[in-house]
Amino acid sequence: MISKFSSLFAGHVDLGDLGQHQTPANDRRYDNEHLSSVFAKTEALATTMDRLGYDTLWLAEHHFQHEGYECLPNLLMMGVHLAHLTKTLRIGCGFNVVPMWHPLRLAEDYATADILTDGRVVFGVARGYHTREVEALGGIMLDQDENRELFEEQVEIVFKAFHQESFSHQGKHYKLPPKVPYRGYELAELTLVPRPKYQPVECWQPIVSASPRGLDFMVKHGIKGVVGGGSALMSEGPVVGYRDALARAGIKAQLGEDVCVGVNFHLADTREQAIREATPFYEEHVKMFAPLGFFRGLSDEQLAAVARRGNWDASGIPTIEQACGARSWYCGPAAGMIEYLQELEAAFPGLESVNVQSSMGTPQAVMVEQLERFAAEVMPAFKS
């Protein structure tokens, strides 16, 4: 039964010109003052959600995006700050891109945030998808096999540091601790100081490809799964795949258990009005994510068209109507949104958490209005 509503904010500033007929993504460049406005925007969303009874605001870690799309570089610092401005809202790391971190620095920073916020910062890990940021910060992205291998070793280290009083690690990429003399003895173990207050650490990870290897790794470490919305990922496959991975580990679970399902939404009095209002936001979503592989099946010609200004119809770029038909988006009245979520409940009886989010590019005022409308017109239908 759905009982928790959260929202994802990847960190876009208000863009000003929106949609396929406006500035192409690669031509956008904002000054530092405007890029810094992302912090005030995040504060406004957090305080709104806290006031309205949402469970978690999920934020995304990204770097170097002068285009204005994903402008929050440090989720743990942001989470501690937002905890000072809110009362009960949890701040989710959706997600810390582990290959850009030293795993022990990530573990220390999360433990500090966990203690300072009394557990209101939620840990999350991911492999990354931007070559510009991962490779620039010393990680591996171009070689996907190496990226996964590095990520898995780093997460192993993070969880050892979280959950063991002292630990050591010998792997391909890390040998911890180094064999060095220290105060008259040879170093053989490390202790994370501080360790997180709440044990075991709750951790989430995106389910994208739903590969058995990746899902088995998540289950091994007790990592819960987020199925993203807005990119044709809203299908039964990832949810079934996670349930099957639990079964392989000997854990019996209902479909949807330990999974959060995401959907992009826009509420209005009619479906036609909602689609009309949300179309430029959807088109910004396409401009951002299609070149990164999140719209599967697009040809090279279609991807080239996305990078240009306008004339998408002639190239067959998927429309927002098609996204609604694929159930990765919902546009329409609140009653239809309630029905949509009730159908999710029926399909995934173990589902408790749903992410409802405005699309990339949506202005702050619209995001706040949509969160308020969803809380007033949809959430009451799911409160016992």
C-alpha positions in Angstrom: 0.0 0.0 0.0 1.4 3.4 -1.0 1.9 5.4 2.2 4.9 7.7 1.5 5.2 10.4 -1.1 8.6 11.9 -2.0 9.9 14.1 -4.8 13.1 14.2 -6.9 14.8 17.5 -7.7 17.9 17.1 -9.8 18.9 20.7 -9.3 17.9 22.8 -12.3 17.8 26.5 -12.1 14.9 28.4 -13.7 15.9 28.3 -17.4 13.8 31.1 -18.8 13.4 29.8 -22.4 12.0 26.3 -22.5 11.3 23.6 -25.1 12.4 22.5 -28.5 12.0 25.9 -30.1 14.3 27.6 -27.6 18.1 27.4 -26.9 19.6 24.0 -27.6 21.0 22.4 -24.5 24.7 22.6 -25.6 24.3 26.3 -26.3 23.2 27.2 -22.8 25.6 29.0 -20.4 24.5 30.9 -17.3 26.6 33.1 -15.1 27.6 32.1 -11.6 24.9 34.2 -9.9 22.1 32.5 -11.7 23.6 29.0 -11.2 23.9 29.7 -7.5 20.1 30.4 -7.4 19.7 26.6 -7.3 20.3 26.7 -3.5 17.3 29.1 -2.8 15.2 27.0 -5.1 16.1 23.8 -3.2 15.2 25.6 0.1 11.8 26.6 -1.3 11.0 23.0 -2.4 12.2 21.6 1.0 10.2 23.9 3.1 7.1 23.4 1.0 7.4 19.6 1.2 8.0 19.7 4.9 4.9 21.8 5.5 2.8 19.5 3.4 3.8 16.2 4.9 6.0 14.7 2.2 8.5 12.0 3.2 11.7 12.7 1.3 13.2 15.3 -1.0 15.6 13.4 -3.2 18.5 15.5 -4.6 21.0 14.6 -7.3 24.8 15.0 -7.2 26.3 16.5 -10.4 29.1 18.8 -11.4 30.2 21.4 -14.0 26.8 21.9 -15.6 26.9 25.5 -16.9 23.8 24.6 -18.9 21.8 24.9 -15.7 20.3 21.4 -15.5 21.9 19.7 -12.5 23.7 22.2 -10.3 24.0 20.6 -6.8 27.5 19.3 -6.3 27.3 18.2 -2.6 24.2 16.5 -1.4 25.5 15.9 2.2 26.3 19.6 2.8 22.9 20.5 1.3 21.1 17.9 3.4 22.6 19.2 6.7 21.6 22.7 5.7 18.0 21.8 4.8 17.6 19.8 8.0 18.1 23.1 9.8 15.2 24.7 7.8 12.7 21.8 8.1 11.2 19.7 10.9 10.5 16.2 9.6 11.4 16.1 5.9 14.1 13.6 5.0 16.8 14.6 2.5 17.7 11.8 0.1 21.0 11.5 -1.6 19.7 10.5 -5.0 22.5 9.8 -5.6 26.1 10.1 -4.5 28.1 9.1 -7.6 30.6 6.9 -5.9 33.3 6.7 -8.7 33.8 10.4 -8.1 34.7 9.9 -4.5 37.3 8.3 -2.3 35.0 5.7 -0.6 36.3 6.6 2.9 35.7 10.3 2.5 32.2 9.5 1.3 31.6 7.3 4.3 32.9 9.9 6.7 30.9 12.7 5.2 27.7 10.7 5.3 28.3 9.6 8.9 28.8 13.2 9.9 25.5 14.2 8.2 23.7 11.3 9.8 24.7 12.4 13.3 24.2 16.2 12.7 20.7 15.6 11.3 19.7 12.8 13.6 19.2 10.4 10.7 17.3 12.7 8.4 19.8 12.4 5.5 19.2 9.2 3.5 22.2 7.5 1.9 22.2 6.7 -1.8 24.8 5.5 -4.3 25.1 5.3 -8.1 27.6 4.6 -10.8 27.1 7.9 -12.8 26.2 8.7 -16.4 28.1 12.0 -17.2 31.5 11.3 -18.7 32.4 15.0 -18.2 32.1 14.9 -14.4 33.1 11.3 -13.6 36.3 11.2 -15.7 37.2 14.8 -14.7 37.0 13.9 -11.0 39.2 10.8 -11.4 36.6 8.1 -11.8 36.0 5.7 -14.7 33.0 6.2 -17.0 34.0 5.4 -20.6 34.7 1.8 -19.8 31.4 0.5 -18.3 32.8 -2.8 -17.1 35.6 -1.0 -15.2 33.1 1.5 -13.9 30.9 -1.2 -12.4 34.0 -3.0 -11.0 35.3 0.2 -9.4 31.8 1.1 -8.0 31.3 -2.4 -6.5 34.6 -2.3 -4.7 34.0 1.2 -3.4 30.6 0.3 -2.0 32.1 -2.8 -0.3 34.5 -0.5 1.4 31.8 2.0 2.4 29.7 -0.6 4.0 32.7 -2.2 5.8 33.5 1.3 7.2 29.9 1.9 8.2 29.2 -1.4 9.9 32.5 -2.8 11.3 34.2 -1.4 14.4 37.5 -1.8 12.5 38.2 -3.1 9.0 40.7 -3.8 6.3 40.4 -4.2 2.5 42.5 -5.7 -0.2 41.2 -5.2 -3.7 42.1 -4.3 -7.2 41.7 -0.5 -6.7 42.2 -0.1 -3.0 44.4 -1.6 -0.3 43.3 -0.3 3.0 45.0 0.5 5.2 48.4 1.0 3.5 51.2 -1.0 5.2 52.9 1.9 6.9 54.5 2.3 10.4 52.4 4.4 12.8 53.3 5.3 16.4 55.6 2.3 16.7 53.4 -0.4 15.1 52.5 -1.4 11.6 49.0 -0.3 10.5 46.7 -3.2 9.9 43.1 -1.9 10.4 41.2 1.3 10.2 38.2 2.7 12.1 35.8 5.2 10.6 35.4 8.1 12.9 32.6 8.9 13.3 30.5 5.9 12.2 26.8 6.6 11.4 24.5 6.8 14.3 21.7 4.6 12.8 22.7 1.1 12.0 22.4 -0.6 9.6 22.6 2.3 7.2 19.5 2.7 4.9 20.8 2.9 1.4 19.1 3.4 -2.0 20.4 2.9 -5.6 18.7 3.6 -9.0 17.6 0.5 -11.0 18.3 1.3 -14.6 19.4 -1.7 -16.7 18.0 -4.2 -14.1 20.8 -6.6 -14.8 20.9 -9.6 -12.5 24.5 -8.8 -11.5 23.6 -5.3 -10.4 20.4 -6.3 -8.6 22.2 -9.2 -6.8 24.8 -6.7 -5.6 22.1 -4.4 -4.3 20.4 -7.3 -2.4 23.7 -8.5 -1.0 24.2 -5.2 0.8 20.5 -4.5 1.6 20.3 -1.6 -0.9 16.8 -0.6 -1.9 15.9 0.4 -5.4 14.5 3.5 -7.1 12.9 3.1 -10.5 13.0 6.5 -12.2 10.2 8.1 -14.0 10.1 10.1 -17.2 12.4 8.0 -19.4 10.3 5.0 -20.3 11.6 3.1 -17.3 8.2 2.9 -15.6 7.6 -0.7 -16.5 7.2 -3.9 -14.6 10.7 -5.2 -15.6 12.8 -3.4 -12.9 10.4 -4.1 -10.1 10.1 -7.8 -11.0 13.9 -8.0 -11.4 14.4 -6.7 -7.9 11.9 -9.1 -6.5 13.6 -12.0 -8.3 17.0 -10.9 -6.9 15.5 -11.0 -3.4 14.2 -14.5 -4.1 17.7 -15.6 -5.3 19.0 -14.5 -1.9 16.3 -16.5 -0.1 14.2 -13.4 0.7 10.5 -13.7 0.0 9.0 -10.4 -0.9 5.9 -8.9 -2.6 6.3 -7.0 -5.9 7.3 -3.5 -5.1 8.7 -4.2 -1.7 11.9 -2.1 -0.9 11.3 -0.2 -4.2 10.4 3.4 -4.8 8.7 4.1 -8.1 9.0 7.5 -9.8 6.6 9.3 -12.2 6.8 12.8 -13.7 3.4 14.5 -13.3 1.6 17.7 -14.0 -1.9 18.3 -12.6 -4.5 20.6 -14.3 -8.2 20.7 -14.6 -8.1 18.8 -17.9 -5.7 16.4 -19.6 -5.4 18.8 -22.5 -4.5 21.8 -20.3 -1.9 19.7 -18.4 -0.3 18.5 -21.6 -0.2 22.0 -23.0 1.4 23.4 -19.8 3.9 20.6 -19.4 5.0 20.2 -23.0 8.0 22.7 -22.7 9.1 21.1 -19.5 8.9 17.6 -21.1 10.9 18.9 -24.1 13.6 20.2 -21.8 13.7 16.8 -20.2 14.3 15.3 -23.7 17.0 17.8 -24.5 18.8 16.9 -21.3 18.5 13.2 -21.1 18.1 11.8 -24.7 21.8 12.3 -25.6 22.7 10.4 -22.4 20.9 7.3 -23.4 17.7 7.6 -21.3 15.4 7.5 -24.3 16.1 4.0 -25.7 15.6 3.3 -29.4 16.3 6.8 -30.7 18.4 6.8 -33.9 21.5 8.9 -34.5 19.4 11.2 -36.7 16.8 11.7 -33.9 19.5 12.4 -31.4 21.0 15.0 -33.8 17.5 16.6 -34.1 17.2 16.8 -30.3 20.4 18.9 -30.3 19.0 21.4 -32.8 16.3 24.0 -32.4 12.8 22.8 -33.3 11.3 20.6 -36.1 11.1 17.6 -33.8 7.9 16.3 -35.3 9.5 15.6 -38.6 12.2 13.5 -36.9 9.7 11.4 -34.9 11.0 12.5 -31.4 8.7 10.9 -28.8 6.0 13.4 -27.6 4.6 14.0 -24.1 1.4 12.3 -25.2 3.4 9.1 -26.0 5.2 9.4 -22.6 1.8 9.5 -20.9 0.7 6.5 -22.9 3.8 4.6 -21.8 2.9 5.5 -18.2 6.2 7.2 -17.5 4.3 10.5 -17.2 0.9 11.5 -15.9 -0.8 14.7 -17.1 -4.4 15.5 -16.1 -6.8 16.0 -13.3 -6.1 14.8 -9.7 -8.8 12.1 -10.0 -6.9 10.5 -12.8 -3.7 10.7 -10.8 -5.4 8.9 -7.9 -6.6 6.2 -10.3 -3.1 5.9 -11.8 -1.5 5.4 -8.4 -4.2 2.9 -7.3 -3.3 0.9 -10.4 0.3 0.9 -9.3 -0.8 -0.4 -5.9 -2.7 -3.2 -7.5 0.2 -4.2 -9.8 2.8 -3.9 -7.0 1.2 -4.8 -3.7 4.4 -4.4 -1.7 4.9 -0.8 -2.9 5.0 1.8 -0.2 7.0 4.7 -1.6 6.3 6.8 -4.8 8.3 9.7 -6.1 6.2 12.3 -7.8 8.3 14.9 -9.5 8.1 17.9 -11.9 10.2 17.6 -15.0 13.6 19.0 -15.8 13.2 22.7 -16.5 10.0 23.3 -14.6 10.2 26.8 -12.9 10.2 27.0 -9.2 6.8 28.6 -8.9 5.2 25.8 -11.0 7.0 23.1 -8.9 5.7 24.6 -5.7 2.2 24.9 -7.1 2.3 21.3 -8.3 3.5 20.0 -4.9 0.8 21.9 -3.1 -1.9 20.7 -5.5 -0.8 17.1 -5.3 -0.7 17.3 -1.5 -4.2 18.8 -1.4 -6.0 16.8 -4.1 -4.1 13.4 -4.3 -2.3 12.5 -1.0 -5.5 12.4 1.1 -6.7 9.4 -0.9 -3.8 7.4 0.3 -3.9 8.2 4.1 -5.6 5.6 6.2 
